[in-house]
Amino acid sequence: MDHITAFQEYEQSALEAIVAAADAAALENVRIEFLGKKKGRLKDLQAVVGKVSAEERPVVGKAFNEVKMRVSTAFDARKKEVERPKTALSSLDITLPGTPVKLGKRHPLTQTMEDFKDIIGRFGFTVADGPEIEDEYHNFNALNIPDDHPARDPLDNFYLSAASYATGGLPDNPRLLRSQTSTVQIRMMEKEKPPIRIVSLGRVYRPDTIDATHSCMFHQMEGLMVGDDVTMAQLKTVLQLFATTYLGQDVQIRFRPSFFPFTEPSVEVDMGWGDDWLEIGGAGMIDPNVLKAVGYNPDEVSGFAFGLGIERFCMRRHQITDIRRFYENDVRFLSQF
């Protein structure tokens, strides 16, 4: 039928014009030409439908409505496209020559922790993780830290309840941000039987005064080794080999007698820093009370533990003189590593 052919030609022309319309003004001209109610090609086709015989009208009318619907739908879709706000991606000219994308880098502390895992893994240690929000038992009690120890002062920890200040004491079963990653050692010994050889790396929190070498949030690597006959000599060997592997053979390490509630004997570990010494961690043989707290028999097993400050190792390796640089998010500083 000639009427059907006219409808097809109309539809093809309308769709081509809609696709070619580059902006809202051009698309409005297309609407007036093909879909205008007062004048335009659609009105002419509608007049044709009214002139056909009664027998043809159902078929011709249906064909007309279908064509009108397809053209209207295409117009609405194109209108949304041209009115959509331009984005960087939509305005991208894909015909331009490619340019390299500048990717980000891992934070220097993340790099340091990955290096630590690699080095300590060669000594047979596996990595263990634990929660940063702890209870007093795992943060203090199981580590042989008594109730009257200064480390348990509410003002020296980040407790997660204001009740300690309102009532003058701590609520039942208080929670706090862990002050050391030694808590992971307790949790692992509660679940595993000797021999154990693990390290845990992560954030710890203490309300220290922030200066060039101290921060209220910093990172530690805690190590633990428990077995039938673990000795202080093995502890010193592990720490010496670890330090020289990460910092170089010329690094100077010394051990000073100290005291920690969870180790006996205990030592402070220092490294040479210019003309002075900088403390990088503490270590010692696990106190028998800690072994008993996790169900071990101190007459049958022994072990050592150590905790190292990750920031200070990173500072020593890259000659960074202020720990605050790690947390200032200065891209000029971070992009060097």
ZAMARGU-4260 file (C-alpha; in steps of 0.2 Angstrom, whole numbers, plus 5000, padded with zeros to 4 digits):
<rodrens>
0) 5000/5000/5000 | 5006/5018/4996 | 5001/5024/5013 | 5012/5011/5022 | 5027/5016/5010
5) 5025/5034/5015 | 5025/5029/5033 | 5041/5020/5031 | 5049/5034/5022 | 5044/5046/5036
10) 5051/5035/5050 | 5067/5033/5041 | 5070/5051/5038 | 5064/5056/5056 | 5076/5043/5064
15) 5091/5049/5054 | 5087/5067/5058 | 5085/5063/5077 | 5102/5054/5077 | 5111/5068/5068
20) 5104/5082/5080 | 5120/5087/5089 | 5112/5099/5102 | 5095/5104/5110 | 5092/5117/5097
25) 5095/5106/5082 | 5084/5093/5090 | 5070/5105/5093 | 5070/5109/5074 | 5068/5090/5071
30) 5053/5089/5083 | 5045/5104/5074 | 5048/5096/5057 | 5043/5078/5061 | 5032/5079/5076
35) 5024/5096/5076 | 5005/5096/5079 | 5001/5112/5070 | 5012/5109/5055 | 5024/5097/5049
40) 5026/5080/5041 | 5017/5070/5054 | 5001/5081/5052 | 5002/5078/5034 | 5002/5059/5037
45) 4988/5060/5049 | 4977/5069/5036 | 4981/5054/5024 | 4974/5042/5037 | 4957/5052/5037
50) 4955/5051/5018 | 4957/5032/5017 | 4941/5021/5015 | 4933/5013/5030 | 4939/4996/5026
55) 4958/5002/5025 | 4957/5013/5040 | 4960/5000/5054 | 4976/4994/5045 | 4982/5011/5040
60) 4978/5019/5057 | 4988/5005/5066 | 5003/5007/5055 | 5002/5026/5058 | 5002/5025/5077
65) 5016/5012/5077 | 5027/5024/5067 | 5023/5039/5077 | 5027/5029/5093 | 5044/5024/5087
70) 5049/5041/5081 | 5042/5049/5098 | 5052/5036/5108 | 5068/5039/5098 | 5066/5058/5100
75) 5064/5057/5119 | 5079/5046/5121 | 5090/5058/5111 | 5083/5073/5120 | 5089/5065/5137
80) 5106/5062/5129 | 5109/5080/5123 | 5102/5088/5139 | 5113/5077/5150 | 5127/5087/5159
85) 5144/5084/5151 | 5157/5074/5161 | 5175/5072/5159 | 5172/5055/5151 | 5158/5060/5139
90) 5168/5075/5133 | 5184/5064/5130 | 5190/5064/5112 | 5195/5046/5109 | 5204/5051/5093
95) 5218/5060/5102 | 5234/5051/5105 | 5235/5041/5121 | 5244/5048/5136 | 5251/5038/5151
100) 5241/5037/5166 | 5250/5042/5182 | 5245/5029/5195 | 5247/5031/5214 | 5260/5023/5225
105) 5259/5013/5241 | 5262/5023/5257 | 5280/5022/5264 | 5273/5013/5279 | 5264/5001/5269
110) 5280/4998/5259 | 5289/4995/5275 | 5277/4983/5282 | 5277/4973/5266 | 5296/4972/5267
115) 5295/4967/5286 | 5284/4952/5281 | 5295/4947/5267 | 5311/4947/5278 | 5303/4939/5294
120) 5295/4926/5283 | 5312/4920/5278 | 5315/4917/5297 | 5300/4905/5297 | 5288/4917/5305
125) 5270/4918/5299 | 5258/4934/5299 | 5244/4934/5312 | 5230/4948/5313 | 5219/4953/5328
130) 5207/4967/5332 | 5211/4985/5335 | 5197/4987/5348 | 5202/4976/5363 | 5196/4971/5380
135) 5206/4974/5396 | 5210/4955/5398 | 5219/4954/5381 | 5227/4971/5382 | 5233/4970/5400
140) 5228/4955/5411 | 5234/4941/5401 | 5250/4951/5398 | 5254/4951/5417 | 5251/4970/5418
145) 5243/4972/5436 | 5229/4984/5440 | 5240/4997/5448 | 5252/4998/5433 | 5254/5015/5426
150) 5251/5008/5408 | 5232/5005/5413 | 5229/5023/5418 | 5213/5028/5409 | 5222/5044/5404
155) 5236/5034/5396 | 5224/5024/5385 | 5210/5027/5373 | 5195/5019/5381 | 5179/5019/5372
160) 5168/5024/5386 | 5166/5041/5394 | 5160/5032/5410 | 5177/5031/5417 | 5178/5050/5418
165) 5160/5053/5424 | 5161/5040/5438 | 5179/5040/5443 | 5182/5022/5437 | 5180/5011/5422
170) 5164/5002/5417 | 5162/4983/5418 | 5171/4975/5403 | 5178/4991/5396 | 5184/4992/5378
175) 5199/5002/5372 | 5210/5005/5357 | 5224/4992/5359 | 5240/5000/5365 | 5251/4986/5358
180) 5250/4972/5346 | 5255/4960/5359 | 5236/4957/5361 | 5238/4946/5345 | 5251/4935/5353
185) 5239/4931/5367 | 5225/4927/5355 | 5236/4916/5345 | 5242/4906/5360 | 5225/4904/5366
190) 5220/4895/5350 | 5237/4886/5346 | 5248/4874/5354 | 5267/4876/5354 | 5278/4877/5343
195) 5272/4895/5338 | 5282/4907/5327 | 5272/4922/5322 | 5272/4941/5319 | 5258/4953/5320
200) 5259/4970/5311 | 5246/4985/5313 | 5241/5001/5321 | 5242/5004/5340 | 5236/5019/5350
205) 5243/5029/5365 | 5239/5047/5370 | 5258/5052/5368 | 5263/5070/5365 | 5266/5072/5347
210) 5283/5077/5342 | 5297/5072/5329 | 5298/5054/5335 | 5281/5051/5344 | 5263/5050/5338
215) 5246/5045/5347 | 5244/5032/5333 | 5258/5022/5326 | 5263/5005/5319 | 5271/4990/5327
220) 5277/4973/5322 | 5276/4961/5337 | 5285/4944/5336 | 5282/4928/5346 | 5292/4912/5346
225) 5287/4898/5358 | 5294/4880/5359 | 5303/4867/5369 | 5320/4876/5371 | 5319/4894/5365
230) 5333/4905/5371 | 5338/4924/5373 | 5352/4920/5361 | 5340/4916/5348 | 5330/4932/5351
235) 5346/4942/5349 | 5350/4933/5333 | 5333/4936/5325 | 5333/4955/5330 | 5351/4957/5324
240) 5348/4948/5307 | 5332/4957/5304 | 5339/4974/5307 | 5354/4972/5296 | 5343/4964/5282
245) 5332/4979/5282 | 5344/4993/5286 | 5360/4987/5280 | 5376/4978/5287 | 5383/4994/5294
250) 5368/4997/5306 | 5372/4998/5324 | 5361/4989/5336 | 5362/4988/5355 | 5352/4979/5369
255) 5349/4988/5386 | 5342/4979/5401 | 5325/4985/5405 | 5308/4979/5413 | 5292/4974/5405
260) 5278/4965/5415 | 5276/4952/5401 | 5294/4947/5398 | 5308/4942/5410 | 5322/4946/5407
265) 5318/4961/5396 | 5328/4972/5385 | 5326/4989/5375 | 5332/4988/5357 | 5341/5004/5351
270) 5349/5008/5334 | 5362/5021/5330 | 5355/5038/5324 | 5368/5050/5319 | 5378/5053/5335
275) 5365/5046/5346 | 5354/5031/5349 | 5335/5029/5345 | 5324/5016/5354 | 5316/5005/5341
280) 5307/4992/5352 | 5307/4981/5367 | 5310/4962/5369 | 5313/4948/5381 | 5309/4931/5386
285) 5291/4928/5389 | 5286/4929/5408 | 5280/4912/5415 | 5264/4921/5421 | 5259/4925/5403
290) 5262/4907/5398 | 5251/4901/5412 | 5237/4914/5407 | 5236/4905/5390 | 5236/4888/5397
295) 5255/4884/5393 | 5266/4875/5406 | 5282/4886/5409 | 5291/4871/5415 | 5289/4863/5397
300) 5290/4877/5385 | 5299/4894/5384 | 5298/4908/5372 | 5303/4926/5367 | 5293/4941/5361
305) 5298/4957/5353 | 5290/4973/5348 | 5297/4985/5335 | 5292/5002/5329 | 5288/5002/5311
310) 5289/5021/5308 | 5306/5022/5316 | 5313/5009/5305 | 5306/5018/5290 | 5313/5034/5296
315) 5330/5027/5298 | 5330/5019/5281 | 5325/5034/5272 | 5333/5047/5283 | 5316/5055/5288
320) 5318/5066/5303 | 5300/5069/5308 | 5287/5055/5311 | 5273/5068/5307 | 5278/5068/5289
325) 5269/5051/5287 | 5252/5058/5292 | 5252/5075/5284 | 5246/5068/5267 | 5258/5079/5258
330) 5260/5072/5240 | 5277/5080/5238 | 5283/5070/5252 | 5274/5054/5249 | 5278/5053/5230
335) 5297/5051/5234 | 5295/5033/5240
</rodrens>
